Structures are given as structure tokens and as C-alpha cells.
Amino acid sequence: MTAVPDTSAAGRARIAAASDVERRRRRREKISAGLRYALLCVVGLFMLYPLIWLIGASFKTNQEMFSSAWFWPANPTVQGYIDGWETSTPYTFGRFFWNSMCIVIPKVIGTAVSSTLVAYGFARFEFPGKKALFAVLIATLLLPDVVTRIPQYLLFRELGWLDTFLPLFVPQFLAWEAFFVFMLVQFLRAIPRDIEEAARVDGANTFQTLIYVVVPMLAPALISVCLFQFMWTMNDFLGPLIYISSIENYPVSLALRLAIDTTEAFNWNQILAMTVLALAPSLIVFFLAQKYFIKGISTGGVKG
């Protein structure tokens, strides 16, 4: 039995009233969304303005830099980039970029490989003392870096590694970063074991299961680990300062300090220009891997 539409005056009035209520509701939702987006834009601009000003100021002269708070230069110039790239040393800034890459690339690779192996062991295998070892691993997260600085320095001095890149990336091949191991363990616990068991039924050994089954599923978390390590290493100042003494081995973080001498006559446009170049790799890598980074962080916090 089909319903007969109410065509009376009262029915039409009810329909009109309901339609008017719906229009008001949609209008309120649009206004609310517009206010939220406006607020987010204002807050985002407030947070990004220092970076925007940094980029704009790198194209200013020293005189103009302190005469105007507006980010865009009145007379843009690239002289700061030219002079900053040449540096006050026998080496160009390209040499310092190369030194940074010699530290960052093996450090990222070592972190990804060693953290994956250790995390897979903790997440998938049972062995005596597993809980105690994992508790010790997590406890190292609470240990300040300053506590281990002197023992590390003495160890690397005895090995003859001072003034080389080795102290800055070799420990990462031994799963030095407990945070990354914990992060991957949490991600692995959220992955069901059915696919791994199916691979073993098909004849795959543990190593093959890890490489061909687990690692592809770990890709978002591994990208997050590599991104974290890349940005932290590019920004690291204390580590290179302790172990590297020759200017020819300086990474970018120490090279930026060379532009600031003991006098007050700083060439700020050169310093800011090289700072922009130093930030560029981290920003580019972050935006390229942003989707996987967010997925890795959000999934890693869920335990299956």
C-alpha cells in the first residue's frame, strides 16, 4: 500500500517549515566551517611566518633586513646566496653538504635495517629474558644523552675514530635508537600474523618472510623512521661538535656556525641564505613522504 502525499495547506506548510529548517542548518554548518578554516589559516600563518620571513630575508641586504618586518624584500638580491656559498674557508658550502650526506645516508640506512631486525625479533619470537630485555630497551629512552657522552667519547677515542664520521653513524647499525625499535614493535603488533604463517606454509624461511612479506607491510613505519632520522641528523649540532675537529669534515650544522665570528659584524643575509639551503632537504623529504609519515605514526600507536 503506497503512501499518499499530503497536498493540503497544512502539509505544504510543514514541508516548507522542514525545508527552511534544513536550509538554516546547512547555513550554520557553512558558517561554522568557514570560521574554523579561517581560524586555522590565521594560526597556520602565524606559525609559518618565521619560516616565510626567513626565506624572504635571505634575499635582502643587511641594511634592509633590520629596517622592515615585512618578509618580501624591496630590492631582491641573491648576493647572500653567492657569498654564503663561497664561505670564509677554503671550501664551498657544497663540501659541507657532502659531509652531511656522508653522515645522514649511512645513519638512515643503519637505523632502518637494525631497528627492523630487532623489532621483528621482539614482536614475533619468544626467547628467554625477552620481557626483561625489552624493559631495559624501553628504559634507555629515559636515559639522558649527556650521561653517555663521556663513555662514548672515550670508546671512540680508543678506536681511533675521532675526527671521522664513524662515531656519528656506526652505532645506528646496532639499533642504537630505542625509540625507533619501540615504534616498529608497536607497528608489528598491529599487523596480523596470518600472511606470515601462509608464507611459511609455502616454504619461506624466517629471513624470506621478513624481507618479502613483513617489510612491504612495514613501509609506512619505515618511512617514518627514516624521515625522523634524516631530520634529526641534519639538525644535529652537538654530535659533530664533539667528534669532528677539522673544518674539512664539518657538516652543514657546524658550517653555519662558521659564518658567525666573534665580532658583531655578522653577514646575516649570508647566514640566512645558507640556513634556507640547509632546511631545504628536510622540508623536501618531509613533504614528499608526508602521506606515509602520517600513516606510519597513526598506525604505530594502535595495538592489534
Backbone bond lengths (Angstrom), bond angles and torsions (degrees), N, CA, C in turn:
res aa  C-N    CA-C-N  psi(-1)  N-CA   C-N-CA  omega(-1)  CA-C   N-CA-C  phi
1 M - - - 1.467 - - 1.520 108.21 -
2 T 1.345 118.16 120.59 1.458 122.28 -176.62 1.515 110.85 -85.34
3 A 1.339 115.01 148.23 1.459 119.91 179.62 1.522 109.53 -78.79
4 V 1.317 115.35 139.66 1.471 121.26 179.60 1.525 108.21 -93.40
5 P 1.351 118.92 123.21 1.463 120.21 -179.94 1.521 111.41 -60.20
6 D 1.312 114.79 142.48 1.470 120.96 179.00 1.527 108.49 -82.11
7 T 1.342 116.29 105.68 1.470 120.69 -177.32 1.517 112.79 -100.72
8 S 1.325 116.48 8.08 1.456 119.36 179.71 1.521 110.83 -72.75
9 A 1.332 115.60 169.17 1.465 120.77 -179.94 1.527 110.94 -62.57
10 A 1.349 116.10 -39.14 1.468 119.58 179.92 1.525 110.72 -66.64
11 G 1.340 115.99 -37.82 1.459 119.66 178.88 1.516 111.80 -66.35
12 R 1.348 114.29 -43.07 1.464 116.99 178.15 1.524 111.67 -64.03
13 A 1.311 116.47 -34.81 1.468 120.38 178.94 1.527 110.80 -66.40
14 R 1.354 115.48 -40.86 1.475 118.44 178.62 1.527 110.89 -64.74
15 I 1.333 116.49 -40.86 1.460 119.98 179.33 1.534 110.60 -64.07
16 A 1.333 115.54 -42.90 1.464 119.65 179.10 1.527 111.18 -63.80
17 A 1.351 116.06 -40.11 1.469 119.37 179.28 1.528 111.05 -65.47
18 A 1.352 115.75 -42.41 1.460 119.02 179.04 1.531 110.81 -64.19
19 S 1.340 115.87 -39.91 1.467 119.76 178.22 1.521 111.00 -64.54
20 D 1.333 116.84 -38.91 1.462 120.45 179.01 1.519 111.23 -66.32
21 V 1.337 116.67 -40.06 1.473 120.81 177.09 1.530 110.73 -62.11
22 E 1.348 115.84 -41.85 1.461 119.96 179.74 1.523 111.21 -64.56
23 R 1.348 116.84 -40.35 1.462 119.59 178.34 1.517 111.52 -64.17
24 R 1.351 116.54 -41.37 1.467 119.48 178.16 1.515 111.56 -64.35
25 R 1.347 115.30 -38.99 1.472 118.69 179.04 1.533 111.09 -63.11
26 R 1.330 115.80 -44.56 1.459 119.14 178.96 1.520 111.49 -64.69
27 R 1.337 116.65 -37.36 1.459 120.06 178.71 1.527 110.52 -64.28
28 R 1.362 115.73 -43.39 1.465 118.81 178.00 1.524 111.45 -62.23
29 E 1.349 116.89 -40.41 1.465 120.26 178.83 1.523 111.19 -63.33
30 K 1.349 117.26 -40.81 1.455 120.32 178.68 1.521 111.39 -65.65
31 I 1.336 116.33 -42.05 1.464 119.43 178.71 1.519 110.61 -64.61
32 S 1.355 116.07 -43.66 1.466 120.15 179.09 1.528 111.05 -62.15
33 A 1.342 117.18 -44.02 1.466 120.37 178.67 1.518 110.95 -64.19
34 G 1.346 116.36 -40.14 1.464 119.47 178.74 1.521 111.92 -62.89
35 L 1.346 117.04 -40.96 1.462 120.42 178.66 1.528 111.05 -65.97
36 R 1.345 115.92 -40.05 1.470 118.80 179.23 1.521 110.92 -63.82
37 Y 1.331 116.27 -45.90 1.456 119.50 -179.67 1.534 111.44 -65.32
38 A 1.329 116.15 -37.71 1.462 119.27 177.72 1.525 111.12 -63.34
39 L 1.349 115.63 -43.03 1.460 119.72 178.86 1.529 110.89 -63.84
40 L 1.355 116.08 -42.79 1.467 119.79 178.25 1.528 111.45 -62.42
41 C 1.328 116.41 -39.26 1.472 119.59 178.97 1.525 111.28 -64.99
42 V 1.344 116.11 -41.31 1.465 119.55 179.48 1.529 110.81 -64.94
43 V 1.343 116.35 -46.82 1.469 120.22 179.49 1.525 110.71 -64.10
44 G 1.361 116.56 -42.62 1.459 119.89 178.50 1.518 112.38 -61.93
45 L 1.334 116.29 -42.21 1.467 119.61 178.01 1.523 110.95 -64.90
46 F 1.333 116.26 -38.87 1.464 120.03 178.47 1.527 111.31 -62.43
47 M 1.333 116.97 -39.05 1.460 121.13 -179.59 1.526 111.86 -75.62
48 L 1.342 117.05 -34.29 1.460 120.52 -176.94 1.527 113.24 -86.74
49 Y 1.329 117.15 -14.40 1.467 118.25 -174.38 1.531 113.51 -58.75
50 P 1.357 119.45 -40.25 1.480 117.12 176.17 1.527 113.01 -57.54
51 L 1.330 117.31 -39.66 1.465 119.61 178.08 1.524 110.71 -68.24
52 I 1.342 116.29 -41.37 1.465 119.88 177.72 1.522 110.23 -62.70
53 W 1.326 116.57 -42.81 1.471 119.95 178.66 1.524 110.68 -64.60
54 L 1.333 117.58 -38.78 1.459 121.19 178.23 1.528 110.80 -58.44
55 I 1.327 116.53 -45.95 1.466 120.19 -179.46 1.522 110.25 -65.47
56 G 1.344 116.64 -44.46 1.464 118.94 179.43 1.515 112.88 -65.86
57 A 1.346 115.92 -40.49 1.464 119.39 -178.66 1.515 112.80 -66.74
58 S 1.337 117.18 -23.90 1.464 119.27 178.96 1.527 111.74 -68.03
59 F 1.320 117.16 -15.42 1.469 121.32 177.58 1.523 111.69 -101.89
60 K 1.329 117.51 8.97 1.463 121.72 178.94 1.524 110.61 -99.48
61 T 1.324 114.90 166.35 1.457 120.51 169.64 1.521 108.22 -86.98
62 N 1.332 116.83 166.58 1.460 119.89 179.53 1.525 111.57 -61.04
63 Q 1.346 116.55 -38.01 1.454 119.73 -178.46 1.519 111.55 -66.29
64 E 1.317 116.69 -44.18 1.465 120.37 -178.12 1.523 111.97 -70.77
65 M 1.322 117.56 -28.19 1.454 121.48 -174.98 1.523 112.30 -60.38
66 F 1.336 116.50 -36.29 1.462 120.37 -176.48 1.524 112.40 -101.57
67 S 1.307 117.33 4.07 1.459 120.45 179.66 1.520 112.98 -101.51
68 S 1.349 117.51 -11.97 1.460 120.60 -177.96 1.518 109.73 -145.97
69 A 1.353 115.33 137.26 1.468 120.39 176.94 1.519 111.71 -88.72
70 W 1.339 117.34 -8.21 1.455 120.99 178.64 1.517 109.14 -69.21
71 F 1.336 116.20 137.93 1.463 119.17 -170.80 1.519 113.01 -73.96
72 W 1.328 118.08 -29.69 1.459 118.60 -174.56 1.530 110.70 -87.74
73 P 1.335 118.53 128.95 1.473 120.99 -177.52 1.525 111.89 -70.50
74 A 1.326 115.36 146.77 1.463 119.55 176.75 1.522 110.67 -69.57
75 N 1.318 116.20 -39.51 1.469 121.52 178.67 1.527 108.50 -128.49
76 P 1.322 117.74 87.20 1.473 120.24 -176.56 1.529 112.23 -59.16
77 T 1.327 114.78 140.51 1.459 120.88 177.88 1.522 109.61 -143.85
78 V 1.307 116.67 146.46 1.468 121.41 178.07 1.525 110.97 -103.18
79 Q 1.338 116.43 13.69 1.459 119.28 -178.02 1.518 111.72 -62.92
80 G 1.346 116.94 -32.03 1.459 119.77 177.65 1.512 111.64 -62.59
81 Y 1.331 117.91 -38.56 1.461 121.72 177.92 1.532 110.72 -68.99
82 I 1.322 116.05 -40.14 1.473 119.24 -178.79 1.521 110.58 -65.83
83 D 1.340 116.75 -50.21 1.469 120.32 -178.92 1.527 111.30 -68.74
84 G 1.340 116.90 -38.40 1.466 120.00 -179.86 1.514 112.12 -66.36
85 W 1.334 117.35 -36.52 1.459 121.21 179.68 1.528 111.02 -65.67
86 E 1.320 116.98 -34.53 1.471 120.67 -179.69 1.525 111.64 -72.08
87 T 1.320 117.99 -31.65 1.473 125.86 -179.09 1.522 111.48 60.37
88 S 1.320 115.69 175.19 1.462 121.36 179.34 1.522 111.37 -98.32
89 T 1.327 117.24 13.82 1.466 122.81 -179.45 1.529 109.22 -113.02
90 P 1.330 118.21 172.99 1.477 119.26 176.12 1.524 113.34 -67.99
91 Y 1.332 117.99 -5.91 1.458 121.38 -175.62 1.528 109.88 -112.18
92 T 1.320 115.65 149.66 1.454 119.91 174.15 1.520 109.75 -84.40
93 F 1.328 115.71 170.71 1.461 119.36 179.88 1.518 111.50 -67.08
94 G 1.344 117.02 -20.98 1.455 120.32 176.40 1.518 112.21 -61.27
95 R 1.342 116.43 -34.04 1.471 120.21 178.33 1.529 110.03 -63.98
96 F 1.309 117.08 -39.82 1.458 120.72 -179.23 1.535 111.03 -70.98
97 F 1.337 116.69 -34.62 1.461 119.58 173.28 1.526 110.63 -62.41
98 W 1.307 116.14 -42.30 1.466 120.51 179.11 1.530 110.55 -62.02
99 N 1.343 116.52 -42.63 1.461 120.29 177.76 1.528 111.21 -61.28
100 S 1.325 116.64 -40.60 1.464 120.15 178.30 1.519 111.21 -62.65
101 M 1.326 116.63 -41.86 1.458 120.02 179.17 1.528 111.25 -66.51
102 C 1.333 117.32 -33.82 1.470 121.10 177.29 1.524 111.58 -65.22
103 I 1.313 116.96 -21.41 1.467 121.60 176.60 1.523 110.47 -93.98
104 V 1.322 116.25 -45.96 1.465 121.21 -172.17 1.524 111.72 -66.90
105 I 1.331 117.80 -48.45 1.468 120.56 -173.00 1.529 112.15 -62.36
106 P 1.344 120.10 -53.17 1.475 117.58 177.89 1.525 113.10 -65.62
107 K 1.326 117.06 -29.97 1.463 119.41 179.16 1.517 110.88 -67.88
108 V 1.325 117.70 -41.84 1.463 121.51 178.27 1.526 110.35 -65.63
109 I 1.341 116.33 -44.05 1.468 120.01 179.76 1.520 110.72 -63.28
110 G 1.320 116.86 -46.91 1.461 120.63 179.75 1.518 112.59 -61.30
111 T 1.326 116.47 -40.37 1.463 120.42 178.78 1.518 111.50 -63.89
112 A 1.339 116.56 -45.49 1.464 120.54 -178.27 1.525 111.50 -64.17
113 V 1.341 117.13 -44.86 1.468 120.65 -176.19 1.524 111.04 -69.42
114 S 1.324 117.16 -52.21 1.460 120.12 -174.84 1.527 111.89 -68.62
115 S 1.331 117.73 -40.13 1.462 120.24 179.86 1.524 111.37 -65.33
116 T 1.340 116.82 -36.17 1.464 120.22 178.31 1.525 111.02 -65.76
117 L 1.331 116.79 -45.40 1.464 120.10 -179.33 1.523 111.74 -62.34
118 V 1.330 116.42 -46.67 1.473 120.08 -178.10 1.526 110.50 -68.05
119 A 1.332 117.41 -42.79 1.460 120.12 -179.86 1.528 111.30 -63.87
120 Y 1.329 117.19 -39.04 1.459 120.39 178.70 1.525 110.71 -64.29
121 G 1.320 116.85 -38.06 1.455 120.16 177.23 1.512 112.46 -63.91
122 F 1.316 116.92 -43.34 1.466 120.14 -179.84 1.532 112.00 -70.95
123 A 1.322 117.30 -34.04 1.463 120.14 -174.21 1.517 113.63 -84.17
124 R 1.338 118.09 -25.52 1.469 119.27 -170.29 1.533 114.73 -120.33
125 F 1.321 119.06 -11.66 1.460 120.21 -175.59 1.518 110.76 -119.71
126 E 1.317 114.35 152.05 1.456 121.59 174.85 1.531 108.68 -111.22
127 F 1.318 117.06 128.54 1.459 121.35 179.96 1.528 108.50 -151.41
128 P 1.334 117.37 157.11 1.464 119.95 -177.93 1.531 112.11 -59.68
129 G 1.308 115.91 134.68 1.460 121.15 178.20 1.511 114.10 78.31
130 K 1.318 117.81 13.85 1.465 120.23 -176.63 1.537 111.36 -60.39
131 K 1.322 116.48 -48.20 1.462 119.44 -177.79 1.529 111.46 -65.00
132 A 1.323 116.22 -38.77 1.462 119.24 179.68 1.534 110.85 -66.61
133 L 1.330 116.70 -43.19 1.464 120.02 179.26 1.530 111.28 -64.54
134 F 1.323 116.34 -39.49 1.462 118.83 179.18 1.524 110.29 -68.23
135 A 1.322 117.21 -36.37 1.468 120.15 176.54 1.528 111.07 -63.80
136 V 1.344 116.48 -40.78 1.470 119.90 177.32 1.528 110.25 -64.14
137 L 1.341 115.86 -40.84 1.466 120.39 178.25 1.523 110.79 -59.63
138 I 1.322 116.79 -46.84 1.462 120.25 -179.87 1.526 110.46 -67.19
139 A 1.338 116.74 -34.39 1.468 119.39 -179.73 1.520 111.99 -63.35
140 T 1.339 117.18 -29.06 1.473 119.54 179.33 1.522 112.00 -66.84
141 L 1.335 116.95 -18.99 1.463 119.20 176.07 1.527 111.28 -65.44
142 L 1.338 116.13 -27.19 1.462 120.66 -179.26 1.519 112.36 -88.23
143 L 1.337 117.37 -2.47 1.456 121.45 -177.20 1.530 109.58 -86.81
144 P 1.326 118.64 120.21 1.475 119.66 179.46 1.532 111.27 -63.77
145 D 1.319 115.72 143.79 1.466 120.09 179.86 1.522 112.48 -60.90
146 V 1.329 116.93 -31.33 1.466 119.80 -176.06 1.528 111.29 -63.95
147 V 1.345 116.93 -25.30 1.463 120.12 -179.21 1.525 111.21 -66.54
148 T 1.326 117.31 -34.76 1.471 121.10 -175.47 1.529 113.04 -97.45
149 R 1.316 118.53 -0.80 1.459 120.39 -175.79 1.530 112.58 -62.65
150 I 1.334 117.16 -47.60 1.465 120.34 -176.81 1.530 111.48 -67.98
151 P 1.352 120.08 -47.66 1.477 118.18 175.70 1.529 113.03 -58.35
152 Q 1.311 117.47 -39.47 1.466 119.77 178.31 1.522 110.59 -63.19
153 Y 1.314 116.02 -44.85 1.471 119.69 -178.82 1.526 110.92 -60.98
154 L 1.338 116.33 -44.56 1.467 119.63 179.78 1.523 111.54 -64.04
155 L 1.347 116.82 -39.01 1.455 120.84 178.41 1.525 111.16 -63.59
156 F 1.318 117.04 -47.94 1.468 120.21 -177.83 1.531 111.24 -70.25
157 R 1.328 116.73 -27.49 1.472 118.63 175.15 1.513 110.74 -67.71
158 E 1.339 117.30 -41.59 1.454 120.26 178.07 1.526 111.62 -65.75
159 L 1.315 117.30 -30.66 1.460 120.98 178.36 1.528 112.19 -80.29
160 G 1.340 117.20 -8.82 1.458 120.62 -179.20 1.520 112.98 74.81
161 W 1.318 117.48 29.23 1.469 121.96 -176.63 1.516 113.53 -98.02
162 L 1.331 118.25 0.62 1.455 119.22 -179.20 1.527 110.15 -65.82
163 D 1.309 115.71 147.43 1.466 124.38 -177.44 1.525 111.98 62.85
164 T 1.333 115.79 29.47 1.471 121.90 172.26 1.522 107.95 -131.03
165 F 1.322 115.95 171.91 1.462 120.86 178.09 1.519 112.82 -82.30
166 L 1.324 118.23 -10.83 1.469 121.49 -172.32 1.529 113.81 -59.27
167 P 1.345 119.82 -44.24 1.478 117.40 -179.76 1.524 113.60 -63.83
168 L 1.321 117.26 -17.08 1.456 120.77 -174.43 1.522 113.41 -88.99
169 F 1.357 117.63 -15.10 1.467 117.35 -179.97 1.524 114.48 -136.32
170 V 1.330 119.90 -20.62 1.467 120.39 -179.04 1.527 112.30 -60.62
171 P 1.350 120.54 -42.09 1.476 118.73 179.02 1.522 113.79 -58.79
172 Q 1.323 117.80 -24.41 1.465 119.81 -179.05 1.525 112.06 -68.74
173 F 1.325 118.27 -21.92 1.462 121.11 176.61 1.527 111.62 -75.97
174 L 1.328 116.91 -4.43 1.468 122.18 178.09 1.527 111.08 -113.66
175 A 1.340 116.28 26.98 1.479 121.74 179.31 1.519 111.48 55.57
176 W 1.315 115.11 50.18 1.459 121.83 -176.31 1.529 111.89 -67.14
177 E 1.332 117.30 -32.52 1.465 121.28 -174.99 1.526 109.80 -90.09
178 A 1.325 117.08 101.85 1.469 121.19 -179.27 1.520 111.72 -65.84
179 F 1.312 117.01 -29.60 1.468 119.91 -179.57 1.524 111.01 -60.16
180 F 1.328 117.23 -43.23 1.462 120.41 -178.26 1.534 111.18 -69.78
181 V 1.319 117.08 -36.84 1.466 120.06 176.57 1.525 109.82 -62.57
182 F 1.307 117.07 -47.20 1.466 121.24 178.81 1.527 110.79 -60.63
183 M 1.318 117.26 -41.76 1.458 121.54 -179.87 1.529 111.19 -61.80
184 L 1.328 117.36 -43.67 1.461 120.97 -179.85 1.528 111.54 -71.31
185 V 1.319 116.89 -34.65 1.472 120.00 176.40 1.528 109.92 -61.30
186 Q 1.316 116.49 -45.28 1.456 119.78 178.91 1.525 111.30 -62.97
187 F 1.321 116.66 -38.02 1.463 119.84 178.48 1.526 110.76 -66.82
188 L 1.330 117.52 -41.41 1.458 121.14 179.84 1.522 111.91 -65.67
189 R 1.305 116.93 -35.20 1.469 119.77 178.86 1.517 111.92 -66.35
190 A 1.326 117.53 -22.35 1.463 121.18 178.35 1.520 112.35 -85.52
191 I 1.348 117.65 -5.42 1.462 121.87 -179.35 1.525 108.94 -99.43
192 P 1.329 119.20 125.13 1.480 120.44 178.22 1.522 111.18 -65.31
193 R 1.331 115.62 152.76 1.464 120.96 -176.15 1.529 113.21 -89.43
194 D 1.312 117.98 0.76 1.464 120.33 -174.03 1.521 112.24 -59.40
195 I 1.350 116.41 -43.27 1.467 119.42 -177.64 1.525 110.19 -66.61
196 E 1.335 117.40 -39.29 1.466 120.57 178.88 1.529 110.53 -64.28
197 E 1.323 116.29 -42.52 1.466 119.64 178.92 1.524 111.27 -64.64
198 A 1.337 116.76 -37.03 1.461 120.04 176.94 1.519 110.89 -64.66
199 A 1.339 116.92 -38.13 1.467 120.22 178.41 1.520 111.03 -65.89
200 R 1.321 117.43 -37.42 1.465 120.05 178.71 1.527 110.93 -69.72
201 V 1.329 116.82 -35.65 1.460 120.01 175.96 1.521 110.52 -62.37
202 D 1.331 116.32 -34.83 1.472 120.83 179.22 1.524 112.58 -77.83
203 G 1.330 117.60 -0.96 1.459 120.66 175.13 1.508 116.06 105.44
204 A 1.333 118.90 4.33 1.458 121.04 179.68 1.525 110.00 -76.42
205 N 1.324 115.98 139.49 1.462 119.51 175.31 1.527 109.80 -85.12
206 T 1.328 116.04 -177.98 1.462 120.29 -175.07 1.523 111.68 -62.31
207 F 1.326 116.35 -43.92 1.461 119.94 -178.28 1.529 110.86 -65.66
208 Q 1.313 117.50 -42.35 1.464 120.70 178.41 1.529 111.11 -64.87
209 T 1.310 116.40 -38.98 1.466 119.89 177.38 1.520 110.94 -62.42
210 L 1.322 115.61 -40.94 1.462 119.73 179.47 1.527 111.18 -64.66
211 I 1.341 116.71 -47.43 1.468 120.68 -174.27 1.521 111.92 -71.43
212 Y 1.337 116.89 -46.56 1.460 120.19 -170.61 1.520 114.68 -94.09
213 V 1.324 117.52 -16.54 1.469 120.19 -177.12 1.526 111.39 -115.61
214 V 1.325 116.78 -52.96 1.457 120.50 -172.71 1.525 111.88 -75.43
215 V 1.326 116.89 -47.24 1.468 119.91 -176.02 1.531 112.44 -58.64
216 P 1.353 120.09 -43.92 1.478 117.87 176.01 1.523 113.43 -58.95
217 M 1.334 117.14 -36.83 1.458 119.19 177.75 1.526 111.49 -73.48
218 L 1.328 116.75 -24.00 1.460 121.63 178.54 1.522 113.22 -84.06
219 A 1.325 117.91 -1.16 1.467 121.36 -172.62 1.529 113.70 -52.11
220 P 1.357 120.67 -47.52 1.471 118.89 179.37 1.521 112.82 -60.29
221 A 1.344 117.00 -42.67 1.464 119.80 179.59 1.523 111.08 -67.67
222 L 1.331 118.17 -39.83 1.463 121.15 179.25 1.522 111.13 -65.14
223 I 1.316 117.08 -38.23 1.466 120.05 176.60 1.519 110.55 -64.29
224 S 1.331 116.85 -38.73 1.463 120.10 176.37 1.524 111.15 -63.73
225 V 1.331 116.54 -42.76 1.463 120.90 178.29 1.533 110.54 -61.09
226 C 1.316 116.16 -47.42 1.472 120.00 -179.29 1.522 111.28 -64.18
227 L 1.326 116.63 -37.87 1.463 119.97 -179.71 1.518 111.13 -67.66
228 F 1.327 116.69 -44.60 1.463 120.33 175.96 1.525 110.78 -57.17
229 Q 1.327 115.65 -50.05 1.456 119.61 -176.74 1.526 111.54 -64.38
230 F 1.320 117.25 -38.65 1.462 121.15 179.10 1.532 110.38 -60.55
231 M 1.325 116.60 -49.72 1.463 119.74 -176.83 1.523 111.50 -68.64
232 W 1.333 117.41 -41.39 1.454 119.60 179.56 1.524 111.63 -63.82
233 T 1.322 117.01 -39.62 1.461 120.37 -178.79 1.524 111.43 -70.21
234 M 1.326 116.92 -41.10 1.462 119.68 177.72 1.530 111.52 -62.00
235 N 1.339 116.81 -31.19 1.464 121.19 -178.26 1.526 112.90 -93.15
236 D 1.322 117.64 -4.12 1.464 120.48 -176.25 1.524 110.43 -69.73
237 F 1.303 115.89 125.90 1.466 121.46 178.75 1.521 111.90 -113.07
238 L 1.332 116.48 -40.40 1.457 120.12 -174.10 1.525 112.44 -67.92
239 G 1.340 117.96 -42.93 1.460 120.59 -178.66 1.520 112.91 -58.48
240 P 1.341 118.69 -56.09 1.475 119.27 176.62 1.522 113.04 -60.49
241 L 1.329 117.47 -33.74 1.459 119.94 -179.94 1.522 111.46 -63.20
242 I 1.344 117.26 -35.03 1.469 121.52 -178.05 1.523 111.61 -76.39
243 Y 1.331 117.01 -43.57 1.465 120.41 -168.84 1.532 114.38 -98.79
244 I 1.307 118.33 -18.54 1.466 120.54 -175.96 1.524 109.72 -112.52
245 S 1.307 116.03 127.61 1.466 121.04 -178.45 1.523 113.08 -118.12
246 S 1.320 119.21 -20.11 1.463 121.95 -178.96 1.524 110.01 -88.75
247 I 1.319 115.33 135.08 1.464 119.92 -179.81 1.518 110.89 -61.61
248 E 1.321 117.15 -34.89 1.461 120.11 -178.08 1.529 112.33 -64.00
249 N 1.354 117.73 -18.60 1.462 121.87 179.25 1.527 113.00 -102.82
250 Y 1.325 117.86 4.73 1.464 120.67 -177.11 1.529 110.99 -65.36
251 P 1.334 117.36 136.01 1.480 119.75 168.27 1.519 109.88 -82.27
252 V 1.322 115.97 -177.82 1.461 120.71 -176.59 1.528 111.76 -61.59
253 S 1.330 117.23 -39.66 1.465 120.43 -176.69 1.520 111.86 -59.70
254 L 1.331 118.38 -38.53 1.459 121.57 177.29 1.517 111.51 -81.03
255 A 1.331 117.67 -31.56 1.458 120.43 -179.28 1.529 111.09 -64.82
256 L 1.326 117.35 -33.67 1.461 119.81 177.72 1.516 111.16 -62.90
257 R 1.316 115.96 -32.41 1.474 120.05 179.50 1.519 111.43 -69.21
258 L 1.321 118.30 -25.11 1.472 120.93 -179.90 1.515 112.12 -64.41
259 A 1.340 116.71 -27.12 1.455 119.66 -178.00 1.524 112.34 -74.56
260 I 1.328 117.41 -11.61 1.462 121.31 179.81 1.517 107.75 -105.79
261 D 1.311 116.68 108.38 1.468 120.33 -178.54 1.520 109.30 -94.87
262 T 1.332 116.22 -170.45 1.461 120.75 -175.91 1.519 112.61 -82.60
263 T 1.318 117.57 -7.31 1.460 120.45 178.10 1.523 109.79 -91.53
264 E 1.322 115.88 179.72 1.459 120.12 178.82 1.519 111.99 -96.70
265 A 1.321 117.74 1.16 1.464 121.31 -177.54 1.529 109.99 -87.87
266 F 1.332 115.30 68.87 1.459 119.51 -179.79 1.525 110.02 -81.98
267 N 1.309 116.14 138.80 1.460 121.30 171.81 1.529 107.47 -89.57
268 W 1.324 116.07 81.97 1.449 120.11 -171.64 1.521 112.59 -65.14
269 N 1.328 117.03 -31.55 1.462 117.45 179.23 1.525 111.63 -65.13
270 Q 1.345 117.33 -35.06 1.463 120.57 176.11 1.527 110.82 -69.35
271 I 1.316 115.77 -41.91 1.469 119.74 -179.71 1.527 110.51 -63.02
272 L 1.334 116.64 -45.16 1.462 119.72 -179.07 1.523 111.18 -69.28
273 A 1.321 117.35 -35.08 1.467 120.03 178.45 1.527 110.53 -63.36
274 M 1.318 117.64 -44.55 1.461 120.41 179.16 1.537 111.17 -72.07
275 T 1.323 116.58 -28.29 1.466 119.48 174.94 1.529 110.64 -65.34
276 V 1.327 116.48 -40.72 1.470 120.43 176.91 1.526 110.11 -60.96
277 L 1.344 116.99 -44.18 1.466 120.05 178.96 1.522 111.06 -65.31
278 A 1.338 117.42 -35.32 1.463 120.63 179.61 1.530 111.30 -69.75
279 L 1.340 116.59 -32.98 1.466 120.27 179.34 1.526 112.53 -78.97
280 A 1.318 116.19 -24.59 1.469 120.29 -173.43 1.526 113.37 -56.12
281 P 1.355 120.79 -48.04 1.474 118.70 -179.05 1.524 113.73 -59.05
282 S 1.330 117.30 -42.38 1.467 119.87 -179.93 1.521 111.44 -65.32
283 L 1.330 116.89 -41.58 1.461 120.03 180.00 1.526 111.08 -66.17
284 I 1.329 116.42 -42.81 1.465 120.20 -179.57 1.523 110.51 -63.60
285 V 1.329 116.69 -46.68 1.467 120.41 -179.53 1.521 110.76 -63.55
286 F 1.330 116.94 -39.70 1.465 119.81 -179.24 1.525 111.36 -64.19
287 F 1.320 117.57 -47.40 1.463 119.67 -177.07 1.526 111.60 -69.51
288 L 1.330 117.93 -31.17 1.454 120.04 177.11 1.527 111.69 -69.14
289 A 1.342 116.25 -34.19 1.470 120.76 -176.30 1.519 112.59 -106.38
290 Q 1.329 117.33 16.06 1.464 120.79 -173.83 1.526 112.27 -59.85
291 K 1.328 117.56 -43.45 1.466 120.78 -177.55 1.522 110.89 -61.77
292 Y 1.331 116.80 -46.55 1.464 120.79 -179.48 1.528 110.58 -69.98
293 F 1.325 116.78 -33.75 1.466 120.95 179.46 1.524 110.69 -62.74
294 I 1.320 117.20 -47.58 1.470 121.19 179.97 1.525 110.54 -64.55
295 K 1.330 116.90 -41.65 1.457 120.32 178.89 1.518 111.47 -64.14
296 G 1.321 117.05 -41.55 1.466 120.36 -179.78 1.509 112.47 -66.00
297 I 1.340 116.85 -39.61 1.458 119.90 -179.51 1.528 110.81 -70.11
298 S 1.342 116.90 -43.45 1.466 119.87 -176.80 1.525 111.50 -69.39
299 T 1.341 117.70 -39.22 1.460 120.80 -178.82 1.521 111.19 -74.27
300 G 1.323 117.44 -33.13 1.450 120.58 -177.09 1.508 113.90 -66.40
301 G 1.338 116.85 -18.52 1.448 119.29 179.49 1.508 114.25 -91.78
302 V 1.339 117.82 4.55 1.476 121.90 -179.00 1.517 109.23 -109.52
303 K 1.292 117.01 125.01 1.457 121.96 179.11 1.514 109.24 -99.61
304 G 1.373 116.18 126.60 1.461 119.79 -179.78 1.503 112.68 -79.83
